[in-house]
């Protein structure tokens, strides 16, 4: 039987505490999680001072670019998902 929840942790190097959710939903999309994580850390994407600021989620060294995948498809054996949020700044955007 498939589990419907998992332990989700997202770290952001510039923040003191990680985003943590003990009962994350396996059916949630990565895009939805990313929006909640950005809100949690008080971050937003867009242009600022001639720079384009973006954030990406990584699982290990893998950059996750398909925001339509579900968390359940990314989880590990222990019903846990550990991700890292990384800021990307593009000059002269």
MOPE-V609101 format. One line per field, one symbol per residue. ss: DSSP state (@ for helix, = for strand, . for the rest). phi: phi as a letter, one per 20 degrees, with the letter a starting at -180 (. if undefined). burial: + if it has 16 or more other C-alpha atoms within 10 Angstrom, else -. A space follows every 10 residues. Layout:
ss = ???
phi = ???
burial = ???
This chain:
ss = ....====== ==......== =====...=@ @@@@@@@@@@ @....===.. =========. .===.....= @@@@.....= ========== =..
phi = .feecbedcc dcgedfdefb cfcfefefef fffgfffgfg emdbeqeblm cddcccecdm eefedefefe fffdfefelc cdccececdd fmf
burial = ----++++++ ++-----++- ---+++-+++ +-++--++-- +--------- --+-+-++-- ---------+ ++-++---++ +++++----- ---
